[in-house]
Amino acid sequence: MSRWTDSALSDSVWWQRWSTWVGGHIDEDAQVYRQYQSSAQSMWVGLAVGCALGVFLWGKVAAAAIVGWLLAYITLFALRMALRRRFMRLQPAGAALQPWAGLLVLLVALSGVLWATTVPLFQLPHEYESSAARMTLYVLGGSALAGLPMYAGFYPALVAYVSAMLLPAGLFFTLQGAQGYFNGFLCVALWGIFMMQGRRQSRHLQQMIQMRQEKEQLAAQLQTENIAKQAALTQAQEANATKTRLFSAISHDVRQPMSALALLADAAQRSDNPQERDQLLAHMQRSVEVVNDLFSQVLELSQLDSGAVELQMQPVALHTLLREVQQLFGAQLRQSGHTLHLQAEPVWAWADRACLQRVVLNLLGNALHHTPACALHLTAQCERDKVVLTVRDEGPGIAADKQAMIFEEFYKGTPVRHADEGHHTGSHAPAHISRATPPARNFGLGLAIARRLARAMGSDLSLQSAPGQGSSFSLHLRRATAPVVPQGSAPAASAHSAGLLHGARIGIVDDDALSGQALVAWLQSCGAQPLWARSAQQALAWPVQDAIVVDYQLGEGMTGDQLIRQLRSQWASASDAATPALLISGVSPPAQALQGLEFAPKPLTAIKLRAWLLHALSKVVASTTS
């Protein structure tokens, strides 16, 4: 509002009540805006009518009355125009609109009062029934009728205008005695008619506003749904395109090792030389590992896209994790001719340790594949509340038009061949994400997986590179404080002794004959005592086992997670701790099925299974000896 109203009215109790009452009739801001916008038109029309009335009465009534009335009207006209200009400049909305609406209604009422004064001002002495009196009555009725469509859009303005005009005029007419009763009655009757008509139009307007708002809400809802459908359609199209590209790439990358595997198997069958057969079997094993690595990465990528990976965010000691990575890459660095420079402050970051390790492994593996023998730099530095982890190489760099493409699935770029290509060292992966040793093969998925893992942890990978200046991949993580370790606690002893498997009772539940037989044969070769069941009913008849490996899909009846919980319930009285169990599957089980269970996706490698069994059996031994 203006400065005057701010100082003179804002602290007044009656003004606050008045503004609140007027504001309660505002169904939408446009109602008040229309009143202010039409102010000029209504005042110009009123001025024209007042001038015409003055011309008609000139010489019949006192000139001072006509001139005084016109001057008062022009003053009110100027006041309303000034208020209108300020209102349109400030564009108030919401609660700020209430005092403006209150002031508008007051000025409209003042306009009505000004018209009501024409009755006593323009009355001819002793000639009440003259044409001048009738003219003022006609002007009042006409003004009220003209104001009906103008002020009906905002009911308080209509009430103020018509009431301030007709009720005082009717009272004045009535006070004139018998000769004014009829005109007084006409004023009151007109007032009642205009009030009823205005109320009806106000309700109709409210209904129209409500219907329009409902239509707008419906249109907005439909637009939101259409946008969501379009986004889903676009996402589905992108997913289909990705699947097409995925299957195309898989078919290309799988054909070679599978063809080699078939030829090597045939050669091994024909060979009578034990040494030559061992070499052929070693080559077959490497071909199998190639296929296994490919499907493991594809499965990991699909789990990330579907949101099936459950993160365990916690403080992670970066300096410790990076030293572990440096040790893992030791053999490959020596064979490829690269050198790795580690510079890490003793700092902690908030992350999922397995995911973070996998990101660093993939970034270093990418550098090994795409750079000749050069220096690699692995750093972790603090920047305020962030920790910046960077993998930088001194290789040929990446052109600007290729930098976005390197994060796409199956984009392999131009690999650099090293002497150790084709060698595979094996890997160990926990349940929720692979923690593999340095990847030795390039399927074009390493950077795609690294970026998804980074985003899953609330960060992203940034790249800085230029031809001839190397490449630098950075990951910004939230800084964390080191966890407080209680005094007297000690880290659990590692269990890497293969002797734990000798004589261990390991239950296998898998309805697939080939998978079950392979697991039994492998466990027997490790000295364990495997027990295989092809259904949940067979497994429920087992005695207590030291550990169990259960497939999620068991055909009809129980699922693998349900069976694990049932077996643990049966064996609870015979064991102090819950039986270690590993749920395996070639698909991603629902999140509720994995609650409280360890999970490993198929294909399950010997190294992964051996690592889990040793860890699980060591916990069993620790619980029985404590």
DAUR-V785039 format. One line per field, one symbol per residue. ss: DSSP state (h for helix, s for strand, l for the rest). psi: psi as a letter, one per 20 degrees, with the letter a starting at -180 (. if undefined). burial: b if it has 9 or more other ideal C-beta (glycine too) atoms within 8 Angstrom, else e. Layout:
ss = ???
psi = ???
burial = ???
//
This chain:
ss = llhhhhhhllllhhhhhhhhhhhlllllhhhhhhhhhlhhhhhhhhhhhhhhhhhhhsllslhhhhhhhhhhhhhhhhhhhhhhhhhhhhlllhhhhhhhhhhhhhhhhhhhhhhhhhhhhlllllllllhhhhhhhhhhhhhhhhhhhhhlllhhhhhhhhhhhhhhhhhhhhhllhhhhhhhhhhhhhhhhhhhhhhhhhhhhhhhhhhhhhhhhhhhhhhhhhhhhhhhhhhhhhhhhhhhhhhhhhhhhhhhhhhhhhhhhhhhhhlllhhhhhhhhhhhhhhhhhhhhhhhhhhhhhhhhhllllllssssshhhhhhhhhhhlhhhhhhhllsssssslllssssshhhhhhhhhhhhhhhhhhllllsssssssssllssssssssllllllhhhllhhhllllllllllllllllllllllllllllllllllllllhhhhhhhhhhhllllssssslllllsssssssssslllllllllllllllllhhhhlllssssslllhhhhhhhhhhhhhlllsssssllhhhhlllllllsssssllllllllhhhhhhhhhhhlhhhlllllsssssslllllhhhhlllssssllllhhhhhhhhhhhhhhhhhhhhl
psi = rrhghghhhhipghgggghggghijohqhhghghghhjggghhgghggghgghhghipihrphhggggggghghghghghhghgghghhhlqqchiighhhghghghghhgghhhhihghhjpppjlhjrhgghghggggghgghhighgihioghggggggghghghghggghiiahiigghgggggggggghggghgghgggggggggggggggggghghgghgggggghggggghgghggghghggghghhgghhghggghgghhhipiohghhggghghgghgghggggghghgggghhghikipoqnprppoghgghhggghhjgghghhijqqoppnpqmqqqoroggggghggghghhghhhjqroapqpoqoqpndjqpoppoprkairpqhiihhhijqpjoibnqpprhjpiqpirrppaghqplqrppiqojkighggggggghhjjarpqpoqqpijaqopqppqpqrqpqppqqiqqqqpqnjpiihhoipooppopipgggghggggghhhijrnqpppjrhhghijqrpqhqqopqgokbqcqrghhgghgghghjhhiqhqppppppqqiroqqhhhipjqpqpqqporhgggggggggghhhgghhhi.
burial = eeeebbeebbeeeebbebbbbbbebbeebebbebbbbbbbebbebbbebbbebbeebeeebeeebbbbbbebbbebbebbbebbebbbeeeeeeeebbbbbbbbbbbbbbbbbbbbbbbebbbbeeebebebbbbbbebbbbbbebbbebbbbbbbbbbbbbbbbbbbbbbbbbeeeeebbebbbbbbebbeebbebbbebbeebbeebbeebeeeeeeeeeeeeeeeeeeeeeeeeebeebeebbeebbeebbeebbebbeebbebbeebeeeeebeebbebbebbbbbbbbbbbbbbbbbbbeeeebebeebbbbbbebbbbbbebbeebbebbebebebebeebbbbbbbbbbbbbbbbbbbbbbbbbeebbbbbbbbbeeebbbbbbbbebebbeeebbeebbbbbbeeeeeebebeeebeebbbeebbbbbbbbbbbbbbbbbbbbbbbbbbebebebebeeeebbbbbbbbbbbeeeeeeeeeeeeeebeeeebbbebbbbbbbbeeebbbebbebbbebebebbbbbbbebbbebeebbbbbbbbbbeeeebbbbbbebbbeebeeebeeebbbbbbbeeebeeebbeebbbbbeeebebbbbbbbbbbbbbbbbbeee
//
